[in-house]
Amino acid sequence: MNASSARLPLRCWAEIDLAALERNLRLIRASLPPHMRFVAVVKADAYGHGLPQTAARLMHAGADLFAVATLAEALTVRELGPGWPILLLSPLLPEEDRYLADYDLTATVSSAEEVARFDAVGRAAGKQISVHLKIDTGMGRLGVWHERAAALLDTLLAAPHLKLAGIFTHFASPDDDPAFTAEQRRAFLAVLARCPAVKPEELFVHADNSAGLETMQGAAPFNAVRIGLLQFGILPHANSLLAKVHTEPVFSFRSRIGLVKQLPRGTTVSYGRTRTLERDSTIGIVCAGYGDGIPRAASNRAQVLVRGVRCPVLGRVTMDQTIIDLTDVPGAIVGDEVVIVGRQSGAEISIAEFSAWADTIPWETLCSITKRVPRLYRTVLGV
């Protein structure tokens, strides 16, 4: 938001409670064993929360490592200060390799080609490049296939300008396929057992994320967990071992009523489908649409809060406005706040509920709030 637009009244905005974010991290950490390190996943602009602001608060709260997807994200975190390990989860393009040495970044290794490239970067810079070896245990995306992992590990350990700082895998469906997740876990542990050169106590060893934290059980060598949605107060899986941690929502999405209209009973309207109103009705025009992040899939399905009352969305969500039924909200006027996601007067619409109306998942909902929507940050820690 530039200097001139910052002075304009807000039509649609997102509120980010950084104090709640810090409280969430502390709650999650308190629920983990003391040796378990916190990997804060802040890719995709910290899931739409704002990367610089979010990462800075997580640094203050004591995150151990930051995981990002792109080089640009990594440099944004690095600009906040030295000292924190930053892991690039996605593969690097060859022309990006040199930044590993320039900015002290950690790369994910999945192939012998990457080992050679990153070792060359370290040789040219006269330093060791930190890497995490990724093991593909069945997701079929990044990582060396688990049956070939030992050979790649030997190649990596023989590279003089690489330093193995971690080893990890990614579970494909921890929330809805526990049997396959268990098989992936067994394959990963088998790799570690076949590689005596790996000393877990000296590395970040991680597999689980917010959706299924099993690393706390038994004597497994895991000593780190990747936390994405949960740090933002969103539980991706009700049966997660951390479901008992009552984190707070960090994100809310709000707009205002731009117009109120009265329509008498019997009026024929077309809200995606032609209908005749069965009662005298009040409709409101919300100053937000799919150009802001309310998906068209929510048309005729979603609800919003006005004065603490749930109001259904009528018709198709358009680029700049959304129609809602205000009939059950006596006294609603132009300028009233509309809560699309969040709390108001004791009522709440969660990100999970809103995402279900839009036939999507919370990850996508958060990432879909557009740049047209200013982010307002609350910073006071409070209680």
C-alpha positions as CSV (number, residue, x, y, z in Angstrom):
1,M,0.0,0.0,0.0
2,N,1.5,3.3,-1.1
3,A,1.5,6.5,1.0
4,S,-1.6,8.0,-0.6
5,S,-3.7,4.8,-0.5
6,A,-2.7,4.2,3.1
7,R,-4.9,7.2,4.1
8,L,-8.0,6.0,2.3
9,P,-10.9,4.3,4.2
10,L,-10.7,0.5,4.1
11,R,-13.1,-1.3,1.9
12,C,-11.7,-4.8,2.3
13,W,-8.7,-5.9,4.5
14,A,-7.1,-8.8,6.3
15,E,-6.1,-8.6,9.9
16,I,-3.0,-10.5,11.0
17,D,-2.6,-11.0,14.8
18,L,1.2,-11.4,15.3
19,A,0.7,-11.6,19.0
20,A,-1.5,-14.7,18.5
21,L,1.2,-16.1,16.2
22,E,3.8,-15.8,18.9
23,R,1.5,-17.3,21.5
24,N,0.8,-20.2,19.1
25,L,4.5,-21.0,18.6
26,R,5.1,-21.0,22.3
27,L,2.1,-23.3,22.9
28,I,3.2,-25.7,20.2
29,R,6.8,-25.7,21.5
30,A,5.6,-26.4,25.0
31,S,3.7,-29.5,23.7
32,L,6.8,-30.9,22.0
33,P,9.6,-32.8,23.7
34,P,12.5,-30.5,24.7
35,H,14.7,-31.9,22.0
36,M,12.2,-31.3,19.2
37,R,13.1,-28.3,17.0
38,F,10.6,-26.0,15.4
39,V,10.8,-25.6,11.6
40,A,8.6,-22.7,10.7
41,V,7.2,-23.1,7.1
42,V,6.7,-19.6,5.7
43,K,6.5,-20.2,2.0
44,A,4.0,-18.4,-0.3
45,D,4.3,-15.1,1.6
46,A,3.9,-17.1,4.9
47,Y,0.6,-18.6,3.6
48,G,-0.7,-15.1,2.7
49,H,0.1,-13.6,6.2
50,G,3.0,-11.5,5.0
51,L,6.5,-13.0,5.0
52,P,8.6,-10.2,6.5
53,Q,6.2,-9.5,9.4
54,T,5.6,-13.2,10.1
55,A,9.2,-14.3,10.0
56,A,10.3,-11.4,12.1
57,R,7.8,-12.4,14.8
58,L,8.7,-16.0,14.6
59,M,12.4,-15.1,15.1
60,H,11.4,-13.2,18.2
61,A,9.5,-16.2,19.4
62,G,12.4,-18.6,18.9
63,A,11.8,-20.6,15.7
64,D,14.8,-22.9,14.9
65,L,14.7,-23.0,11.1
66,F,12.7,-21.3,8.4
67,A,11.5,-23.3,5.4
68,V,10.7,-21.5,2.1
69,A,10.0,-22.5,-1.5
70,T,11.8,-19.9,-3.5
71,L,15.0,-18.0,-3.6
72,A,13.2,-14.7,-3.3
73,E,11.5,-15.9,-0.1
74,A,14.8,-17.1,1.3
75,L,16.4,-13.7,0.7
76,T,13.5,-11.9,2.3
77,V,14.0,-13.9,5.5
78,R,17.8,-13.5,5.3
79,E,17.4,-9.7,5.1
80,L,15.7,-9.8,8.6
81,G,18.9,-10.9,10.1
82,P,21.8,-13.5,10.1
83,G,21.9,-16.6,12.2
84,W,18.8,-18.5,11.3
85,P,19.1,-21.5,9.0
86,I,16.9,-21.1,5.9
87,L,16.0,-24.2,4.0
88,L,14.9,-24.1,0.4
89,L,12.3,-26.8,0.0
90,S,12.1,-26.5,-3.8
91,P,14.8,-27.3,-6.4
92,L,17.1,-24.5,-7.5
93,L,17.6,-23.4,-11.1
94,P,21.3,-23.6,-12.0
95,E,21.6,-19.8,-12.2
96,E,20.3,-19.5,-8.7
97,D,23.0,-21.8,-7.2
98,R,25.5,-19.0,-6.4
99,Y,23.1,-17.4,-3.9
100,L,23.5,-20.4,-1.6
101,A,27.0,-19.2,-0.8
102,D,26.3,-15.5,-1.0
103,Y,23.4,-15.6,1.6
104,D,24.3,-18.7,3.6
105,L,21.2,-20.7,2.5
106,T,20.5,-24.4,2.8
107,A,19.5,-26.4,-0.3
108,T,17.4,-29.5,-0.6
109,V,19.3,-32.3,-2.4
110,S,17.5,-34.9,-4.5
111,S,20.1,-35.9,-7.1
112,A,23.8,-36.5,-7.8
113,E,23.6,-33.6,-10.3
114,E,22.6,-31.2,-7.5
115,V,25.5,-32.6,-5.4
116,A,27.9,-31.7,-8.1
117,R,26.4,-28.3,-8.7
118,F,26.3,-27.2,-5.1
119,D,29.8,-28.6,-4.4
120,A,31.1,-26.5,-7.2
121,V,29.5,-23.4,-5.7
122,G,31.1,-24.1,-2.4
123,R,34.5,-24.7,-4.1
124,A,34.2,-21.3,-5.9
125,A,33.3,-19.5,-2.7
126,G,35.8,-21.3,-0.5
127,K,33.2,-22.5,2.0
128,Q,30.9,-25.4,2.7
129,I,27.3,-25.3,1.4
130,S,24.7,-26.6,3.9
131,V,22.2,-29.1,2.5
132,H,19.3,-31.3,3.6
133,L,19.0,-34.6,1.8
134,K,15.4,-35.4,0.8
135,I,14.2,-39.0,0.7
136,D,11.3,-39.9,-1.6
137,T,9.3,-42.5,0.4
138,G,6.3,-42.5,-1.9
139,M,5.1,-39.0,-2.6
140,G,6.8,-39.2,-6.0
141,R,7.9,-35.5,-6.1
142,L,11.2,-34.2,-4.8
143,G,13.8,-36.5,-3.2
144,V,15.9,-39.4,-4.1
145,W,14.0,-42.7,-4.1
146,H,14.5,-44.4,-0.8
147,E,16.0,-47.5,-2.2
148,R,18.8,-45.4,-3.9
149,A,19.3,-43.0,-1.0
150,A,22.3,-44.7,0.5
151,A,24.3,-44.3,-2.7
152,L,23.4,-40.6,-3.0
153,L,24.3,-40.1,0.6
154,D,27.8,-41.5,0.0
155,T,28.2,-39.2,-2.9
156,L,27.1,-36.2,-0.8
157,L,29.3,-37.0,2.1
158,A,32.3,-37.3,-0.3
159,A,31.8,-33.8,-1.6
160,P,34.3,-31.7,0.3
161,H,32.4,-28.4,0.0
162,L,29.0,-29.7,1.2
163,K,27.8,-30.1,4.7
164,L,25.0,-32.4,5.5
165,A,22.8,-30.4,7.9
166,G,19.6,-32.4,7.7
167,I,17.7,-35.3,6.2
168,F,13.9,-35.5,5.7
169,T,10.9,-36.9,3.8
170,H,7.4,-35.7,3.0
171,F,4.3,-37.7,3.7
172,A,1.8,-37.7,0.9
173,S,-1.5,-38.0,2.8
174,P,-0.9,-38.0,6.6
175,D,-4.4,-36.7,7.2
176,D,-6.4,-39.3,5.3
177,D,-4.1,-42.4,4.6
178,P,-2.5,-43.5,7.9
179,A,-1.6,-46.9,6.4
180,F,0.5,-45.4,3.6
181,T,1.9,-42.8,5.9
182,A,3.1,-45.6,8.2
183,E,4.7,-47.3,5.2
184,Q,6.5,-44.1,4.2
185,R,7.7,-43.7,7.8
186,R,9.1,-47.3,7.8
187,A,10.9,-46.7,4.5
188,F,12.5,-43.5,5.9
189,L,13.6,-45.1,9.1
190,A,15.1,-48.0,7.1
191,V,17.2,-45.5,5.1
192,L,18.6,-44.1,8.4
193,A,19.3,-47.6,9.6
194,R,21.3,-48.5,6.5
195,C,23.4,-45.3,6.7
196,P,25.6,-45.5,9.8
197,A,27.4,-42.4,8.7
198,V,24.3,-40.4,9.5
199,K,24.3,-39.1,13.1
200,P,20.8,-37.8,13.8
201,E,21.9,-36.0,16.9
202,E,24.0,-33.7,14.6
203,L,21.3,-33.1,12.0
204,F,17.8,-31.8,11.5
205,V,15.8,-35.1,11.0
206,H,12.2,-34.3,10.1
207,A,9.3,-35.9,8.4
208,D,6.1,-34.7,10.1
209,N,4.1,-31.5,9.7
210,S,1.1,-30.0,11.3
211,A,-1.2,-32.7,9.8
212,G,0.3,-35.7,11.6
213,L,2.9,-35.4,14.2
214,E,4.0,-38.9,15.1
215,T,7.6,-38.0,15.7
216,M,7.0,-37.6,19.4
217,Q,6.2,-41.3,19.8
218,G,8.8,-44.0,20.6
219,A,12.5,-43.8,20.3
220,A,12.6,-42.7,16.6
221,P,15.5,-40.4,15.6
222,F,13.3,-37.4,14.6
223,N,14.3,-34.2,16.3
224,A,12.4,-31.5,14.2
225,V,8.9,-30.9,13.0
226,R,7.7,-28.7,10.1
227,I,4.9,-26.4,11.2
228,G,2.9,-24.5,8.7
229,L,-0.9,-24.0,9.2
230,L,-0.9,-24.9,12.9
231,Q,1.3,-21.9,13.8
232,F,-1.4,-19.7,12.2
233,G,-4.1,-21.3,14.4
234,I,-5.5,-23.6,11.8
235,L,-5.6,-27.4,12.5
236,P,-5.3,-29.2,9.2
237,H,-6.2,-32.6,10.7
238,A,-8.5,-33.2,13.6
239,N,-6.7,-36.4,14.7
240,S,-3.2,-34.8,14.8
241,L,-1.3,-35.4,18.0
242,L,-1.3,-31.6,18.4
243,A,-5.1,-31.3,18.1
244,K,-5.1,-30.7,21.8
245,V,-3.1,-27.6,21.4
246,H,-5.6,-24.8,21.3
247,T,-3.9,-22.3,19.0
248,E,-5.6,-19.1,18.0
249,P,-6.6,-18.0,14.5
250,V,-4.0,-15.4,13.3
251,F,-5.9,-14.4,10.2
252,S,-9.2,-12.7,9.5
253,F,-10.7,-11.4,6.3
254,R,-13.1,-8.4,6.5
255,S,-15.0,-6.0,4.3
256,R,-17.8,-3.5,4.5
257,I,-21.3,-3.0,3.2
258,G,-21.3,-0.5,0.3
259,L,-25.0,-0.5,-0.5
260,V,-28.3,-1.6,1.2
261,K,-31.4,-2.3,-0.9
262,Q,-35.0,-3.2,0.0
263,L,-36.8,-5.6,-2.2
264,P,-40.5,-6.5,-1.7
265,R,-41.9,-10.0,-1.6
266,G,-42.7,-11.3,-5.0
267,T,-39.8,-9.6,-6.7
268,T,-38.1,-11.7,-9.3
269,V,-34.4,-11.7,-9.2
270,S,-31.6,-13.7,-10.8
271,Y,-28.9,-14.6,-8.3
272,G,-27.2,-17.2,-10.4
273,R,-30.7,-18.7,-10.9
274,T,-34.0,-17.0,-11.3
275,R,-36.1,-16.9,-8.1
276,T,-39.1,-15.0,-6.7
277,L,-38.6,-13.6,-3.2
278,E,-40.9,-15.2,-0.7
279,R,-40.6,-12.3,1.8
280,D,-39.7,-8.6,2.0
281,S,-36.0,-8.7,1.8
282,T,-33.0,-6.5,2.5
283,I,-29.8,-7.2,0.5
284,G,-26.4,-5.8,1.0
285,I,-23.5,-5.3,-1.5
286,V,-20.2,-6.2,0.1
287,C,-17.2,-4.3,-1.2
288,A,-15.2,-7.5,-2.0
289,G,-15.3,-10.1,-4.7
290,Y,-13.0,-12.6,-6.4
291,G,-10.6,-9.8,-7.2
292,D,-10.0,-9.7,-3.5
293,G,-10.0,-13.4,-2.7
294,I,-13.7,-14.5,-2.4
295,P,-13.8,-17.4,-4.9
296,R,-16.6,-17.7,-7.4
297,A,-17.1,-21.3,-6.1
298,A,-18.6,-19.7,-2.9
299,S,-21.5,-18.2,-4.9
300,N,-24.9,-19.1,-3.4
301,R,-23.1,-21.2,-0.8
302,A,-21.0,-19.1,1.6
303,Q,-22.1,-17.1,4.6
304,V,-20.6,-13.9,6.2
305,L,-21.1,-12.2,9.5
306,V,-22.8,-8.8,9.9
307,R,-23.4,-7.6,13.5
308,G,-22.7,-11.2,14.6
309,V,-25.5,-12.7,12.4
310,R,-24.8,-15.2,9.6
311,C,-25.9,-13.8,6.3
312,P,-26.0,-16.0,3.1
313,V,-24.3,-15.1,-0.1
314,L,-26.8,-14.5,-2.9
315,G,-25.9,-15.2,-6.5
316,R,-22.5,-15.2,-8.1
317,V,-19.5,-13.6,-6.5
318,T,-18.3,-10.9,-8.9
319,M,-14.9,-9.4,-9.3
320,D,-15.5,-6.5,-7.0
321,Q,-18.7,-7.1,-5.1
322,T,-20.6,-9.9,-3.4
323,I,-24.4,-9.8,-2.6
324,I,-25.6,-11.0,0.8
325,D,-29.0,-11.4,2.4
326,L,-29.4,-8.8,5.3
327,T,-33.0,-9.5,6.0
328,D,-32.3,-11.0,9.4
329,V,-30.0,-8.2,10.5
330,P,-32.3,-5.3,11.5
331,G,-30.7,-1.9,11.3
332,A,-27.8,-3.0,9.0
333,I,-26.4,0.1,7.3
334,V,-23.9,1.1,4.7
335,G,-20.4,1.0,6.2
336,D,-21.1,-1.9,8.6
337,E,-18.3,-4.4,8.9
338,V,-18.6,-7.7,7.1
339,V,-16.6,-10.7,8.4
340,I,-15.8,-13.2,5.6
341,V,-13.4,-15.2,7.8
342,G,-13.0,-14.5,11.5
343,R,-14.9,-13.6,14.6
344,Q,-17.6,-11.0,15.3
345,S,-19.8,-10.5,18.4
346,G,-19.3,-14.0,19.6
347,A,-19.9,-15.7,16.3
348,E,-17.2,-17.1,14.0
349,I,-16.6,-18.3,10.5
350,S,-13.5,-20.4,10.4
351,I,-11.1,-20.7,7.4
352,A,-11.9,-24.4,7.2
353,E,-15.7,-23.7,6.9
354,F,-15.2,-21.0,4.4
355,S,-12.8,-23.2,2.4
356,A,-15.4,-26.0,2.3
357,W,-18.0,-23.6,0.8
358,A,-15.5,-22.8,-1.9
359,D,-14.6,-26.5,-2.5
360,T,-11.0,-25.9,-1.6
361,I,-8.5,-26.2,1.3
362,P,-7.3,-23.6,3.8
363,W,-3.9,-23.5,2.2
364,E,-5.3,-22.3,-1.1
365,T,-7.8,-19.9,0.6
366,L,-5.0,-18.1,2.4
367,C,-2.8,-17.9,-0.7
368,S,-5.7,-16.6,-2.8
369,I,-6.2,-13.3,-0.8
370,T,-5.0,-10.9,-3.4
371,K,-2.6,-7.9,-3.3
372,R,-5.5,-5.6,-3.5
373,V,-6.3,-6.5,0.1
374,P,-4.1,-4.6,2.6
375,R,-2.8,-6.5,5.6
376,L,-3.2,-4.9,9.0
377,Y,-0.9,-6.2,11.8
378,R,-1.6,-6.4,15.5
379,T,1.6,-6.6,17.4
380,V,0.8,-6.3,21.1
381,L,1.5,-9.6,22.9
382,G,-1.0,-9.2,25.7
383,V,-2.0,-12.3,27.6
